[in-house]
Amino acid sequence: KKRLFDNPCKKRKEASFNSTAYLFLSILSLSLSLSLFWGLFFFNRIAKMIDISRVQKELQDCEKDRDSSGIRVCPKSDNLTRLTGTIPGPIGTPYEGGTFQIDITIPEGYPFEPPKMQFSTKVWHPNISSQSGAICLDVLKDQWSPALTLKTALVSVQALLSAPEPKDPQDAVVAEQVFTLIIIHRLSSSVFLCCLQYMKNYQVFVSTARYWTQTFAKNSSLEDKVKRLVEMGFGDAQVRSAIESSGGDENVALEKLCSG
């Protein structure tokens, strides 16, 4: 009985079975790991894909309200990741009467990531870089929510023109006019904001902002734009169509005309 129990053939069968089972479990474990890896990979890719249908709907909604809001968003090309936003300067501010162009880039994670916006029109404002057009606005950073839209973001930018936040400056040169008064007069922020209207430097700021608006944000007439583009060799009807579809932006219209 002892010899039968210690039969080497039986031991080899057991060893072979154990090896097969181990190999099977190893292959199964590897398959599960690969499945998990590719699942996470594709999930991550899907999470970072732009919701193009949402962008298209937002563009349509902006177009519907264009006459009432004055805000417009149009694509720079067939690629909906590069857009041009247009906002009117708020009434009662140094920016009144100006039309401001904003470059918009839609990131891969939109709408879970905020759109990237910067002014292409030069503007004199404490929270907007006079050099790069970068905008210091919480809605475009950590306060962004997927519930917000391109239009609400542009409305927030427009509101920023009405109510600068000099304590959170983007442009150090503009903000210096404000901070100098705080340091010299040792005023609290609330008192300072009340007195700002009466201080000489505020008038300098207003005058500068108004001058920049007149210089950089005043649209030339439609006929002037048509004339310049026609002189480049494009047809009159083609030029007018391109300007209309570009929201009046002459540079975008030229890009469309050149791309055919």
C-alpha positions as CSV (number, residue, x, y, z in Angstrom):
1,K,0.0,0.0,0.0
2,K,2.8,2.3,0.8
3,R,4.4,1.7,-2.6
4,L,1.1,2.4,-4.4
5,F,0.7,5.7,-2.5
6,D,4.2,6.8,-3.5
7,N,3.7,5.9,-7.1
8,P,5.9,8.3,-9.1
9,C,3.5,8.4,-12.1
10,K,0.8,9.7,-9.8
11,K,3.1,12.3,-8.4
12,R,4.0,13.4,-11.9
13,K,0.3,13.7,-12.8
14,E,-0.4,15.8,-9.7
15,A,2.6,18.0,-10.5
16,S,1.4,18.4,-14.1
17,F,-2.1,19.3,-12.9
18,N,-0.7,21.9,-10.4
19,S,1.5,23.4,-13.2
20,T,-1.5,23.6,-15.5
21,A,-3.7,25.1,-12.8
22,Y,-1.0,27.6,-12.0
23,L,-0.5,28.5,-15.7
24,F,-4.3,28.9,-16.1
25,L,-4.5,31.2,-13.1
26,S,-1.6,33.2,-14.3
27,I,-3.1,33.7,-17.7
28,L,-6.5,34.6,-16.1
29,S,-4.8,37.1,-13.8
30,L,-2.9,38.6,-16.7
31,S,-6.1,38.8,-18.8
32,L,-7.9,40.6,-15.9
33,S,-5.0,43.0,-15.5
34,L,-5.0,43.8,-19.2
35,S,-8.8,44.2,-19.2
36,L,-8.6,46.6,-16.3
37,F,-5.7,48.5,-17.9
38,W,-7.5,49.0,-21.2
39,G,-10.8,49.7,-19.5
40,L,-9.2,52.5,-17.4
41,F,-7.3,53.7,-20.5
42,F,-10.5,54.0,-22.7
43,F,-12.5,55.4,-19.8
44,N,-9.8,58.1,-19.3
45,R,-9.8,58.8,-23.1
46,I,-13.6,59.1,-23.1
47,A,-13.6,61.4,-20.1
48,K,-11.2,63.7,-21.9
49,M,-13.1,63.7,-25.2
50,I,-14.8,67.0,-26.0
51,D,-18.6,66.9,-26.1
52,I,-18.9,68.3,-29.6
53,S,-22.7,68.1,-29.6
54,R,-22.8,70.3,-26.5
55,V,-20.4,72.8,-28.1
56,Q,-22.6,72.9,-31.2
57,K,-25.7,73.5,-29.1
58,E,-24.1,76.3,-27.1
59,L,-23.1,78.0,-30.4
60,Q,-26.7,77.7,-31.6
61,D,-28.0,79.1,-28.3
62,C,-25.6,82.1,-28.5
63,E,-26.8,82.8,-32.0
64,K,-30.4,82.8,-31.0
65,D,-29.8,85.4,-28.2
66,R,-27.2,87.5,-30.2
67,D,-29.6,90.4,-30.8
68,S,-30.6,90.8,-27.2
69,S,-27.3,90.0,-25.5
70,G,-24.8,91.3,-28.1
71,I,-22.7,88.2,-27.3
72,R,-21.6,86.0,-30.1
73,V,-19.4,82.9,-30.5
74,C,-18.4,81.5,-33.8
75,P,-15.8,78.9,-34.9
76,K,-12.5,80.0,-36.4
77,S,-12.6,77.0,-38.7
78,D,-14.4,73.7,-39.1
79,N,-12.6,72.6,-35.9
80,L,-14.9,73.5,-32.9
81,T,-12.0,73.6,-30.5
82,R,-10.9,77.1,-31.6
83,L,-13.6,79.8,-31.3
84,T,-13.9,83.6,-31.3
85,G,-16.2,85.2,-28.7
86,T,-17.5,88.8,-29.1
87,I,-18.8,90.9,-26.3
88,P,-19.9,94.5,-26.2
89,G,-18.4,96.9,-23.7
90,P,-20.8,97.4,-20.7
91,I,-22.8,100.7,-20.8
92,G,-21.7,103.2,-18.3
93,T,-18.1,102.0,-18.2
94,P,-14.9,103.2,-20.0
95,Y,-15.5,100.2,-22.3
96,E,-18.9,101.4,-23.6
97,G,-19.1,101.5,-27.3
98,G,-16.3,99.0,-27.8
99,T,-16.5,95.5,-29.3
100,F,-14.1,93.1,-27.7
101,Q,-12.9,89.9,-29.3
102,I,-11.9,86.9,-27.1
103,D,-10.0,83.9,-28.3
104,I,-11.5,80.7,-26.9
105,T,-9.9,77.2,-26.8
106,I,-12.0,74.2,-25.9
107,P,-9.9,71.7,-23.8
108,E,-10.1,68.0,-24.2
109,G,-12.0,67.7,-20.9
110,Y,-14.7,70.2,-21.7
111,P,-17.3,70.7,-20.1
112,F,-15.5,69.3,-17.0
113,E,-12.6,71.6,-17.6
114,P,-13.1,75.3,-18.2
115,P,-12.6,76.9,-21.6
116,K,-9.4,78.8,-22.1
117,M,-10.2,82.5,-22.9
118,Q,-8.0,85.5,-23.5
119,F,-8.7,88.9,-25.1
120,S,-7.4,89.4,-28.6
121,T,-8.6,93.0,-28.4
122,K,-6.2,95.1,-26.3
123,V,-7.9,96.3,-23.2
124,W,-6.8,98.4,-20.2
125,H,-8.1,96.6,-17.1
126,P,-6.6,95.5,-13.7
127,N,-7.7,91.8,-14.3
128,I,-6.7,91.5,-17.9
129,S,-3.2,91.5,-19.2
130,S,-2.6,94.4,-21.5
131,Q,0.1,92.4,-23.2
132,S,-1.2,88.8,-23.6
133,G,-4.9,89.3,-23.0
134,A,-4.9,86.8,-20.2
135,I,-8.0,87.0,-17.9
136,C,-7.9,86.7,-14.1
137,L,-11.4,85.3,-13.4
138,D,-12.3,82.5,-10.9
139,V,-15.1,81.2,-13.2
140,L,-12.4,80.3,-15.8
141,K,-10.3,78.6,-13.1
142,D,-11.3,76.8,-9.9
143,Q,-14.9,78.0,-9.8
144,W,-15.8,76.5,-13.2
145,S,-18.7,74.0,-13.2
146,P,-20.0,71.7,-16.0
147,A,-23.4,73.5,-15.5
148,L,-21.8,76.7,-16.9
149,T,-21.6,77.4,-20.7
150,L,-19.5,79.4,-23.1
151,K,-22.2,82.2,-22.9
152,T,-22.2,82.4,-19.1
153,A,-18.4,82.5,-19.1
154,L,-18.5,85.4,-21.6
155,V,-21.2,87.2,-19.5
156,S,-18.9,86.8,-16.5
157,V,-16.0,88.3,-18.5
158,Q,-18.3,91.2,-19.5
159,A,-19.3,91.7,-15.9
160,L,-15.6,91.8,-15.0
161,L,-15.3,94.9,-17.3
162,S,-18.0,96.6,-15.2
163,A,-16.5,95.6,-11.8
164,P,-12.7,95.3,-11.8
165,E,-11.1,93.5,-8.9
166,P,-7.8,95.5,-8.3
167,K,-6.9,93.3,-5.3
168,D,-6.6,90.3,-7.6
169,P,-4.7,91.9,-10.5
170,Q,-3.7,90.3,-13.8
171,D,-2.0,93.4,-15.1
172,A,0.6,94.8,-12.7
173,V,0.9,98.1,-14.6
174,V,-2.8,99.0,-14.4
175,A,-3.1,97.7,-10.8
176,E,-0.2,99.8,-9.7
177,Q,-2.3,103.0,-10.0
178,V,-4.8,101.4,-7.6
179,F,-2.3,99.9,-5.1
180,T,-0.3,103.1,-4.9
181,L,-3.4,104.9,-3.5
182,I,-4.0,102.1,-1.0
183,I,-0.4,102.3,0.3
184,I,-0.2,106.1,0.4
185,H,-3.6,106.8,2.0
186,R,-3.7,103.6,4.2
187,L,-7.3,103.1,3.2
188,S,-9.3,100.0,3.9
189,S,-10.6,98.3,0.8
190,S,-14.2,99.3,1.4
191,V,-13.4,103.0,2.1
192,F,-11.0,103.0,-0.8
193,L,-13.6,101.7,-3.2
194,C,-15.9,104.5,-2.1
195,C,-13.2,107.2,-2.4
196,L,-11.8,105.9,-5.7
197,Q,-14.3,107.9,-7.7
198,Y,-12.9,111.2,-6.3
199,M,-9.2,110.5,-6.5
200,K,-7.1,111.8,-9.4
201,N,-5.6,108.4,-10.3
202,Y,-8.9,106.8,-10.9
203,Q,-9.6,109.4,-13.5
204,V,-6.3,108.6,-15.1
205,F,-7.3,105.0,-15.2
206,V,-10.7,105.8,-16.7
207,S,-9.2,108.0,-19.3
208,T,-6.6,105.4,-20.2
209,A,-9.2,102.6,-20.4
210,R,-11.5,104.8,-22.5
211,Y,-8.6,105.8,-24.9
212,W,-7.7,102.1,-25.4
213,T,-11.4,101.3,-26.1
214,Q,-11.5,104.1,-28.7
215,T,-8.2,103.0,-30.2
216,F,-8.5,99.2,-30.2
217,A,-12.1,98.2,-29.7
218,K,-14.0,100.4,-32.1
219,N,-15.0,98.5,-35.1
220,S,-14.3,100.0,-38.5
221,S,-17.4,100.1,-40.7
222,L,-18.5,97.1,-42.7
223,E,-17.7,98.9,-46.0
224,D,-14.1,99.6,-44.8
225,K,-13.6,95.9,-44.1
226,V,-15.2,94.9,-47.4
227,K,-13.0,97.4,-49.2
228,R,-9.8,96.1,-47.6
229,L,-10.5,92.4,-48.3
230,V,-11.7,93.1,-51.9
231,E,-8.5,94.9,-52.5
232,M,-6.7,91.6,-51.7
233,G,-8.4,90.0,-54.6
234,F,-11.5,88.4,-53.1
235,G,-15.0,88.8,-54.6
236,D,-17.4,91.3,-53.0
237,A,-20.2,88.8,-52.2
238,Q,-17.7,86.3,-50.9
239,V,-16.1,88.9,-48.6
240,R,-19.5,90.0,-47.2
241,S,-20.5,86.4,-46.5
242,A,-17.2,85.7,-44.8
243,I,-17.5,88.8,-42.6
244,E,-21.1,87.9,-41.6
245,S,-20.2,84.3,-40.7
246,S,-17.2,85.6,-38.7
247,G,-19.3,87.9,-36.5
248,G,-17.7,91.0,-38.1
249,D,-14.1,89.9,-37.2
250,E,-12.0,90.9,-40.2
251,N,-9.1,88.7,-39.3
252,V,-11.3,85.6,-38.9
253,A,-13.0,86.4,-42.2
254,L,-9.6,86.6,-43.9
255,E,-8.7,83.2,-42.6
256,K,-11.9,81.7,-44.0
257,L,-11.3,83.4,-47.3
258,C,-7.7,82.1,-47.5
259,S,-8.7,78.5,-46.5
260,G,-11.3,78.5,-49.3
